[in-house]
């Protein structure tokens, strides 16, 4: 199963230390070699970003920084895990290195790999994955 781990933390405006970058690099390398980590990236400060919102048919764009937010998305990881519990454990190891913040873990929809897929078949597969046992 694949999971998206979205890392949120307070924006400090202070770049990471050399030691922090090295520790994160080691964790990333080990996780990729173990086949647990598919992809990961960190985000630059919100001052370099924008929020695009659609409500009631109207689109608004707000340029960063987003000072009104307590926590912002600071990065993500795409994980390969046999279960949600395993993805949680991987995320705990990440937070041990990253420090304060939280990660939202979301399972990724995966369409069946074999056979022809109509829109109706894909929709049925998606509905099946939304059901919580």
N, C-alpha and C positions, 0 to 999 in steps of 0.2 A: 504494500500500500504506500501511496505517496501522501505526504503531509506538507503543508505550507506553514512555516513558523514565522510569524510577523513580530519583530522585536520593537517594543515601544519603550521609550525612556525620556527623561527630561533633557531638553537641549541645553548644553552648557556653553557652547561656542568655543570650547577648548579642544584642540586636536588630541588624539590618543598619544600616549607616551610610546617610545621605542619598545619598552618592555611589554606594554599591552599589545602592541602590534605583533611582536614576536610570539607571545603566548597564544593570541588568536590564530596566527599563522600555523602554529604547531597543531592546535585543535582542528583546524580546517584540513590540514594535510592528513592527519590521522583518520578523521571522519571520512574523507574521500577515499583513502586507501581501504577502509573497512566497508565501503559501499553504502554507508549510511547517509552521506551528504551528496546530493546531486548538483546543487548550485547554491551560492550564497553571495550576497553583496551588502555593503553598508550604504547609507544615504549621506549625501553632503548636507550641510546646514539648510534649514528651511528657507533661509533668505535667498537661496538659489532656486526655490521651487514655486509652485503655484497650486491653488486649489480650484478645480473646475466643478461647478455644481449646477444641476438642472433641477428646477422645481416649478411646477405649474407651467411647463412649456418654455420657461425662461432660463437661459444659461448665463451664469455669472462666473467671472474669473477673479480670484483674489491672489495677488502676489504675496510671497513670503516676505519677511519672516512671520511665523504664526505665533506671536507672543501670547495670545489668549489661550493657547492650549497648554495644559500641564504636561502631557506626554505626547510625543510625536513618533511616527514610524521612523525608526533609525536604521532598519535593515530587515533582511529576510533570509530564510534558508529553505530550500526545497529538500525534504528528507525522504529517504526510503526506509520504511520500518515495517516489521511484521504485525504491529498492533499500535493502537493509540498509546498504550502504556509505554511501549518502547520509544515512541516519538517524544513522550513526556520526559523520559529519562535522558534522551539525547539533548533535549532543551534544557534540562537541569544542568548538564555538563557545560552547555554554552553559557548559561547565566553565571556559573561559577567563574568563568573567565571574563565575561562581559561586565559583570557587576550589576548594580541596581537597575531595575526595569522589569518589564513583563513581556511574555511572549504569548500571543494568541496562536493556538495550533488548530488548523483546519484541514480535514481530510480532503484530498483532491478527487474530483470525479474522474473515473477512468472507464472509458467505453470498452466493451469486450474487444479483444484484439483480432478475433477471427470472424470471417463471414461478411457478407454484404450488410450494410447498416442503413436503413431508411431513417428518416427523421422520426417516425413513430417508434422504431426500435430503440433509437438513441434516447428518446424521451422516456420510454419505459425503463430503460437501464438507469437513467438518472433518477427517476421516481423510486426505483428499488433501492438505490444507494442513500436516499434521503430518509428512509424508514429506519428508525432506531430500534434495535432488538430489545 
